[in-house]
Amino acid sequence: MTARPLFAVAAIVVAALVGGCGGSSSSSSSKTSTGPPLPVPMALAAQPRSTLTMESSQESVLPDNFNPFDSTSAANGVGATALIYETLLKFDIADPLQPAYEFLATNYVWGNAGRSITFTIRRGVKWSNGSRLTPADVAFTYNMLVRYPDTNSNAVPVTGATVSGDDVMISFSSPQYTNLQNIGSVYIVPRSIWGALNGDPSRYADTHPIGSGPYVLAAFGRTVGVTLAANQRYWGGPWNPGGGAPAVKQVDFPLLDSNSAVLSTLEDNTLDWAGNFLYGLGPFKRGAGHATWFAPVNTNSLEPNERSWPMNQLAVRQAVSLAIDRNAISKIGEGGLEPPVSNASGLVLPNFQSLLASAVRGDTLSPTADPLGADSVLSAAGYTLRGGWYALNGRTIDITITDPSDYIDYAADDKLIVSELAAAHIKAHFDGLSDTQWYADLADGKFGSATCRWSYSVVVPYGMYENWLDSRLDTPTNASGDFEGLDNQTVDSELSALAGQTTIAGQLSDLAPIEKFVATDLPVIPTVYGVVFDEYNTAKFSGWPTPHNEYESGSPNAPTDEVIVLHLKPRA
């Protein structure tokens, strides 16, 4: 499958969230970019040692739009967005206790009991068109989130931003101490361009992006891919401030539309870096310079669509959770790489064991299927067998699970789940979609009865639960979270309280009711713990992250791929 976004950004989600084309990118009431047509990238072939060829999302068509506020855009999916636009901070998901990396901000200070944060903006940064990046650009970007909520894909409760010298103070409607990851992960855009738009900036067709990042758009081919060239005006990055253009002089993103295409190009060394669940990695791993790393970072789940029957019924969700064979999903669907989730709270364990509330320690998930338990739950709720399938008042439970067909592990998971549900007399089928259609359906909440999906990878659990449950993320056409359509004001309030906690004891106290809600109401149905899929080649470049040098997770996804690319050095 394609790589999974590490975390949503007001630009992943990641988020990236990542991959696919969001439904909002195809129509726009805003001004579109102007400029000469870009050349088409060269066909995939062996490239000079200073050219990095990478893939993070299997795509066959790439819409010409690099808008960082379109959270489900294909450009974000292939990883290009985060090399063009930058954020104030970035985060090490593999080693979350590390301090944030300072990109466009060089310092931050909390104020007003967590209701404001002041960033000192880095001097000497230029936009790729040569104009100076200023604190006013930063304040404009955050104020844009207030004016146009569709751009605020992380639902950060920003109320405004003001400038004082090199500092930008961002204010919030509630304390946000545990929300630094979302706050610092907003892509900053030039006021001179984005301030001249007409209408919602999230619908802007950004065909000639102007950013502060290490690369600029050099070539675009709708069915071929994208080429980025080193930004000669780049400020150097956190590890080389003032150093100019990056050592990797060109980054190519070829469009590869299948698992076999990715694997073959890795094996013949025309692809340097990928982020996929791949069968048949043996030959690749045996090749000279070939390496892999699968860092555990998140929780995969079957996300129900609670907007409609039958997954809006608690008894159905409970029965589905009982009927799932998590061992089979782990061993067969995920190739033994991703272990079964052990606790219904969904917390990544043992990573966050210290934050598991006592109230949910007994809410364990069986690693094997329990069809009799599922039968018992449905029978107790008044469901009866009708033609061999459970039904309520004559209406048969009929579950459609949708995922991209080329996400081969998720497709395998879904087919396993269908057979496991059948053993519990629950009718279900798998509907394989294109990446583009799946992401568009997520964005507008029309993805069938359920979908397999990864969680937001976080440095504190708040971000995972916020992305799963916060109703503010479920916008009509550009949803970046809460894909199940949960609208629970109590949970929203509990998330707001958690965002203001500064101590472990405080986080544990405010996490407890949220963990219990997930465990008992099953707004998501946890399956296996997710890893970052990272396949790379050390023959051309040094500086890759590894289990012994966890400066980042190894994912080629936005927003963290910039951290890795800036560490890479071409070999002589």
C-alpha positions in Angstrom: 0.0 0.0 0.0 1.1 3.6 0.0 2.9 5.0 2.9 0.7 6.2 5.7 0.9 9.9 6.7 2.5 10.4 10.0 0.2 13.1 11.2 -2.3 15.6 9.9 -1.1 19.1 9.2 -3.0 22.3 8.6 -1.8 22.0 5.0 -0.9 15.9 6.9 -2.2 15.1 7.1 -1.0 13.7 7.0 -2.3 15.3 6.7 -1.0 13.6 6.2 -2.7 12.3 6.8 -1.2 12.0 2.5 -2.0 10.5 -0.9 -5.1 10.8 -3.1 -6.9 13.8 -4.2 -9.3 15.6 -1.9 -12.8 16.5 -3.2 -12.2 20.2 -2.8 -9.3 20.5 -5.2 -11.2 20.0 -8.3 -13.3 23.2 -8.1 -12.3 26.6 -7.0 -13.8 30.0 -6.7 -10.3 31.5 -6.0 -7.8 32.9 -8.3 -5.6 30.3 -9.9 -1.9 30.5 -10.3 -0.5 32.0 -13.5 2.7 31.4 -15.2 4.3 29.5 -18.1 3.6 25.8 -18.5 6.1 23.6 -16.6 8.1 21.0 -18.4 7.2 17.4 -18.1 9.5 15.3 -15.9 11.8 12.8 -17.6 10.8 9.1 -17.7 11.9 7.1 -14.7 15.5 6.0 -15.3 18.8 5.9 -13.4 19.6 9.4 -12.2 22.8 11.3 -11.2 23.9 10.6 -7.7 22.7 14.1 -6.6 19.1 13.2 -7.7 16.9 11.5 -5.1 14.0 9.5 -6.6 11.3 8.8 -4.1 7.7 7.5 -3.8 5.2 7.6 -0.9 1.8 7.2 -2.6 0.8 5.0 -5.5 -0.8 7.3 -8.1 -1.6 7.1 -11.7 -2.8 10.7 -12.2 -1.6 13.8 -10.3 -3.9 16.9 -10.4 -1.9 20.1 -10.9 -2.4 21.6 -7.5 0.2 22.1 -4.7 -2.1 23.8 -2.3 -0.8 23.0 1.2 -4.2 23.5 2.7 -5.8 20.8 0.7 -5.2 18.1 3.3 -6.0 15.2 0.9 -4.2 16.4 -2.2 -2.2 14.1 -4.3 0.8 16.5 -4.2 0.8 16.1 -0.5 0.4 12.4 -0.9 3.6 12.0 -3.0 5.5 14.0 -0.4 6.2 17.1 -2.5 4.3 19.7 -0.4 6.7 19.6 2.6 9.7 20.2 0.4 8.2 23.4 -1.0 6.4 24.9 2.0 7.7 24.9 5.5 6.3 25.0 9.1 7.5 26.7 12.2 8.5 23.4 13.8 8.8 19.7 12.9 8.7 16.6 15.2 10.5 13.3 15.6 7.8 10.7 15.6 10.2 7.8 16.1 11.6 9.4 19.2 8.8 11.7 20.5 10.6 12.8 23.7 13.1 14.8 21.6 12.6 18.6 21.4 10.9 19.9 18.3 13.1 20.8 15.4 13.2 24.6 14.8 12.4 25.5 11.2 10.9 28.9 10.5 10.7 29.5 14.3 13.9 29.7 16.5 12.1 29.8 19.8 8.6 29.7 21.4 7.2 30.8 24.8 3.8 29.9 26.2 1.6 32.7 27.7 -1.8 33.4 29.2 -1.9 29.9 30.9 -1.6 28.1 27.5 -4.0 30.4 25.7 -1.2 31.9 23.6 2.2 31.1 22.3 4.8 33.5 20.9 7.2 32.3 18.2 10.4 34.1 17.3 10.6 33.9 13.5 13.9 33.1 11.9 15.7 35.9 10.2 17.3 35.7 6.7 14.6 33.4 5.2 13.5 34.2 1.6 10.6 32.9 -0.4 11.6 31.1 -3.6 10.7 34.2 -5.6 13.4 36.2 -3.8 11.2 38.2 -1.5 11.8 38.2 2.3 9.7 35.9 4.6 8.6 38.1 7.5 6.7 37.7 10.7 3.8 39.3 8.9 3.6 36.3 6.6 3.4 34.0 9.6 0.7 36.0 11.3 -1.3 36.3 8.1 -1.2 32.5 7.7 -2.6 31.8 11.2 -5.2 34.6 10.8 -6.2 32.9 7.6 -7.1 29.8 9.6 -9.5 31.9 11.6 -11.1 33.5 8.6 -11.3 30.4 6.5 -11.9 27.3 8.7 -11.4 24.9 5.8 -7.7 25.8 5.8 -7.5 24.9 9.5 -7.4 21.1 8.9 -6.0 20.5 12.4 -8.9 22.5 14.0 -6.4 24.4 16.2 -8.7 26.9 18.1 -6.8 30.0 16.8 -8.5 33.3 17.6 -5.8 35.6 16.1 -2.2 36.3 15.5 -0.2 39.6 16.0 3.3 40.7 15.2 5.8 42.4 17.5 9.3 42.8 15.9 10.5 39.2 15.1 7.8 37.7 17.3 4.4 36.4 16.3 1.9 35.8 19.2 -0.9 33.3 18.3 -3.9 33.3 20.6 -6.3 30.5 21.3 -9.8 30.1 22.7 -8.6 27.5 25.3 -5.3 26.3 26.7 -3.2 24.3 24.1 -0.2 23.0 26.0 -0.5 19.5 24.6 -1.3 20.7 21.1 2.1 22.0 20.0 2.4 19.4 17.3 -0.7 20.7 15.5 0.1 24.4 16.2 3.7 24.2 14.9 2.8 22.1 11.8 0.9 24.7 9.8 2.5 25.4 6.4 3.4 29.1 6.2 2.5 30.9 2.9 3.4 34.3 1.5 0.9 37.0 2.3 1.6 38.8 -1.1 0.1 35.8 -3.0 -2.4 34.3 -0.7 -3.7 37.6 0.5 -4.7 38.5 -3.0 -6.9 35.4 -3.5 -10.7 35.6 -3.9 -12.6 33.1 -1.8 -11.6 30.2 0.3 -7.8 29.5 0.0 -8.3 25.8 0.6 -9.8 25.7 -3.0 -7.0 27.6 -4.6 -5.4 25.8 -7.5 -1.7 26.3 -6.6 0.0 25.4 -9.8 3.1 27.5 -9.3 3.9 27.3 -5.6 6.1 29.8 -3.9 7.5 28.5 -0.6 10.4 28.9 1.7 11.4 25.2 1.5 14.6 23.6 0.1 13.0 22.9 -3.3 11.0 24.5 -6.1 8.7 23.0 -8.6 10.8 22.3 -11.8 8.6 20.0 -13.9 5.1 18.6 -13.8 3.4 15.8 -15.7 -0.1 14.8 -14.9 0.5 11.2 -15.7 4.3 11.1 -15.3 5.1 12.8 -12.0 6.9 15.8 -10.4 10.4 17.0 -10.4 11.7 19.4 -7.7 14.9 21.4 -8.1 17.1 22.7 -5.2 16.0 26.2 -4.1 19.1 28.3 -4.6 17.7 30.9 -2.2 17.2 28.3 0.6 18.3 29.4 4.1 20.0 26.1 4.7 17.7 24.3 7.2 18.1 23.7 11.0 21.3 21.7 10.6 23.0 24.1 8.2 21.5 27.6 8.7 23.0 30.0 6.2 24.2 27.1 4.2 22.1 27.6 1.1 20.7 24.9 -1.2 20.5 21.3 0.0 23.1 18.7 -0.9 20.4 16.7 -2.8 20.1 18.8 -5.9 17.0 17.3 -7.4 14.1 15.2 -6.1 12.0 13.2 -8.5 8.5 11.8 -7.7 7.6 9.4 -10.5 4.0 8.2 -10.6 4.0 4.5 -9.8 0.5 2.9 -9.6 1.1 -0.5 -8.2 2.9 -2.5 -5.6 4.8 -4.5 -8.3 6.0 -1.3 -10.0 7.4 0.1 -6.7 9.1 -3.1 -5.8 10.7 -3.6 -9.3 12.0 0.0 -9.4 13.5 -0.4 -5.9 15.2 -3.6 -7.0 16.7 -2.2 -10.2 17.9 0.9 -8.2 15.9 3.5 -10.2 13.9 4.2 -7.0 15.9 5.3 -4.0 13.2 5.6 -1.3 9.7 4.3 -0.9 7.2 3.9 1.9 4.9 0.9 1.1 3.8 -2.3 2.5 5.5 -4.6 0.0 5.2 -8.4 -0.5 8.4 -9.9 -1.9 10.9 -7.7 -0.2 13.4 -10.6 0.0 15.3 -9.9 -3.2 15.3 -6.2 -2.5 16.7 -6.6 1.0 19.5 -8.9 -0.4 20.6 -6.3 -2.9 23.6 -4.1 -2.4 22.7 -1.0 -0.4 19.1 -2.0 0.1 17.7 -1.5 3.6 14.4 -1.3 5.5 13.1 0.1 8.8 9.6 -0.3 10.2 9.3 1.9 13.3 6.0 1.5 15.3 4.2 4.8 15.5 0.4 4.6 15.4 -2.8 2.5 15.7 -4.6 1.1 12.7 -8.4 0.7 13.0 -11.5 -0.1 11.2 -13.2 3.3 11.2 -17.0 3.0 11.0 -19.1 5.6 9.2 -21.5 6.6 11.9 -23.5 8.8 9.6 -25.6 5.9 8.4 -26.9 2.4 9.1 -25.6 -0.1 10.2 -22.4 1.2 11.7 -24.2 4.0 13.6 -25.5 1.2 15.9 -23.4 0.5 18.9 -24.4 -3.2 19.0 -23.2 -3.6 15.4 -19.8 -1.9 16.2 -19.4 -4.1 19.3 -20.2 -7.3 17.3 -17.8 -6.3 14.5 -15.0 -5.7 17.0 -15.6 -9.2 18.6 -15.8 -10.9 15.2 -12.4 -9.6 14.0 -9.4 -11.9 14.2 -6.6 -9.5 14.9 -3.9 -12.2 14.8 -4.9 -13.0 11.3 -4.8 -9.4 10.3 -1.4 -9.1 11.8 0.1 -12.3 10.4 -1.6 -12.5 7.0 -2.8 -9.0 6.1 0.2 -7.2 7.5 2.9 -9.9 6.9 3.7 -10.2 10.6 5.1 -6.6 10.7 2.3 -5.0 12.8 1.2 -6.6 16.1 -2.4 -6.9 17.3 -3.8 -4.0 19.3 -4.1 -5.2 22.9 -6.3 -2.5 24.5 -9.6 -1.1 23.3 -8.5 2.5 24.2 -6.4 2.4 21.0 -3.3 3.8 22.8 -0.1 2.7 21.2 1.4 0.2 23.7 3.9 -0.1 25.2 4.9 3.4 24.0 2.2 5.2 26.1 1.7 2.5 28.8 2.2 5.1 31.5 -0.8 7.0 30.3 -3.2 4.1 30.1 -6.0 4.9 32.6 -6.8 2.4 35.3 -10.5 2.4 34.1 -9.5 0.8 30.8 -6.8 -1.6 31.8 -9.3 -4.4 31.8 -10.7 -3.4 28.4 -8.5 -5.8 26.5 -9.1 -6.9 22.9 -9.1 -10.6 22.0 -6.4 -11.3 19.5 -8.6 -14.0 18.0 -12.1 -13.9 16.6 -15.1 -14.4 18.9 -18.1 -15.1 16.6 -20.2 -16.5 19.5 -19.6 -13.3 21.5 -20.7 -11.2 18.4 -23.8 -13.4 18.1 -24.6 -12.8 21.8 -24.3 -9.1 21.5 -26.6 -8.8 18.5 -29.1 -11.2 19.9 -29.3 -9.3 23.2 -29.9 -6.1 21.2 -32.9 -7.6 19.4 -31.3 -8.6 16.2 -32.5 -11.9 14.7 -31.2 -14.2 11.9 -32.9 -13.6 8.5 -31.7 -15.7 5.6 -28.6 -16.6 7.6 -27.7 -12.9 8.3 -28.5 -10.7 11.4 -31.2 -8.2 10.9 -33.2 -5.7 13.0 -36.9 -5.2 12.3 -36.5 -6.9 8.9 -33.4 -4.8 7.9 -30.3 -6.9 7.3 -27.0 -5.7 8.5 -25.0 -5.2 5.3 -21.5 -3.6 5.7 -19.4 -2.2 2.8 -15.7 -1.8 3.7 -13.9 0.6 1.3 -10.2 1.0 0.8 -7.9 1.6 -2.1 -7.3 -1.6 -4.1 -3.6 -0.9 -4.3 -3.2 -0.7 -0.5 -2.5 -4.3 -0.7 -2.3 -4.9 3.1 -5.5 -3.0 3.8 -7.3 -4.9 0.9 -6.1 -8.1 2.5 -7.2 -7.0 5.9 -10.6 -6.1 4.6 -11.1 -9.4 2.9 -10.2 -11.2 6.1 -12.7 -9.0 8.0 -15.4 -9.8 5.5 -14.9 -13.6 6.1 -14.6 -13.2 9.8 -17.9 -11.2 9.9 -19.6 -13.9 7.9 -18.7 -16.4 10.6 -20.7 -14.3 13.0 -23.6 -14.1 10.6 -22.8 -10.4 9.6 -23.1 -9.7 5.9 -20.2 -7.6 4.5 -18.2 -7.1 1.4 -15.1 -5.2 0.3 -15.2 -2.4 -2.3 -11.8 -1.6 -3.7 -11.4 2.0 -4.9 -8.8 4.1 -6.6 -6.6 6.2 -4.3 -8.1 9.3 -5.6 -11.7 8.2 -5.1 -11.0 6.9 -1.5 -9.4 10.2 -0.4 -12.2 12.2 -1.9 -14.7 10.0 -0.1 -12.9 10.5 3.2 -13.0 14.2 2.6 -16.7 14.4 2.2 -17.7 11.5 4.5 -19.0 9.2 1.8 -16.7 6.1 2.2 -19.2 3.3 2.7 -19.9 1.6 6.1 -16.3 1.5 7.2 -12.7 1.8 6.1 -9.3 0.6 7.4 -7.1 3.5 8.3 -4.1 4.6 10.3 -4.2 7.0 13.2 -2.4 10.3 13.6 1.2 9.5 14.8 1.8 11.6 17.8 4.3 12.9 20.3 1.5 13.0 23.0 -1.7 11.0 22.9 -3.9 14.1 22.6 -3.1 14.3 18.9 -4.3 10.8 18.1 -7.6 11.2 20.0 -8.2 14.7 18.6 -7.8 13.4 15.1 -10.1 10.5 15.8 -12.8 12.3 17.7 -12.8 16.1 17.3 -16.0 17.0 15.5 -14.4 20.3 14.2 -12.3 18.2 11.9 -15.4 16.8 10.1 -16.0 19.5 7.6 -18.5 18.8 4.7 -16.0 18.8 1.9 -12.5 18.9 3.4 -12.5 16.7 6.4 -9.1 16.0 7.9 -10.1 13.9 10.9 -13.2 12.5 12.7 -13.9 10.6 9.5 -16.5 8.5 11.2 -18.6 11.6 11.7 -18.7 11.6 15.5 -20.5 14.6 16.9 -20.2 14.4 20.7 -19.9 17.7 22.5 -18.9 16.1 25.7 -15.9 14.4 24.0 -15.0 17.7 22.3 -15.0 19.4 25.7 -12.8 16.7 27.2 -10.4 17.1 24.3 -10.2 20.8 25.0 -9.5 20.2 28.6 -6.7 17.7 27.7 -5.1 20.2 25.4 -4.5 22.5 28.4 -2.7 20.0 30.5 0.9 20.6 31.4 1.7 17.6 33.6 1.6 13.8 33.2 -0.8 13.6 36.1 -3.1 16.1 34.5 -2.9 14.4 31.2 -3.7 11.0 32.8 -6.7 12.5 34.5 -8.2 14.1 31.4 -7.2 11.2 29.2 -9.2 8.7 31.3 -12.7 9.6 30.1 -11.6 9.8 26.5 -9.9 6.4 26.6 -13.0 4.9 28.2 -15.2 6.4 25.6 -13.2 4.9 22.8 -13.1 1.5 24.6 -16.8 1.4 25.2 -18.4 3.4 22.3 -16.0 2.2 19.6 -16.0 5.3 17.4 -13.0 3.5 15.9 -12.4 -0.3 16.1 -8.6 -0.8 16.7 -7.0 -3.7 14.9 -3.1 -3.6 14.8 -0.4 -1.2 15.7 0.9 0.6 12.7 4.5 1.0 11.6 6.2 3.3 9.2 7.1 1.5 6.0 10.6 2.6 4.9 12.5 1.0 2.1 15.7 2.8 1.0 19.0 2.5 -0.8 22.3 3.5 0.8 24.3 3.2 -2.4 23.7 6.8 -3.6 23.1 8.6 -0.3 24.3 8.5 3.3 22.5 10.0 6.3 19.4 7.9 6.5 17.6 7.5 9.8 17.9 4.0 11.4 17.0 2.3 14.7 20.3 3.4 15.9 19.9 7.0 14.7 16.2 7.8 15.2 16.3 11.5 14.2 13.1 10.8 12.3 10.9 7.8 11.5 12.1 7.1 7.9 8.8 7.9 6.2 8.9 9.5 2.8 5.6 11.2 3.6 4.9 14.9 4.2 5.5 16.6 6.5 8.6 14.8 7.9 10.3 13.9 4.6 12.0 17.3 4.6 13.8 16.4 7.8 15.3 13.3 6.1 16.1 14.9 2.8 18.0 17.7 4.5 20.1 15.0 6.3 21.0 13.1 3.1 24.4 13.5 1.4 25.2 12.1 -2.1 28.0 9.6 -2.0 31.1 10.3 -4.2 
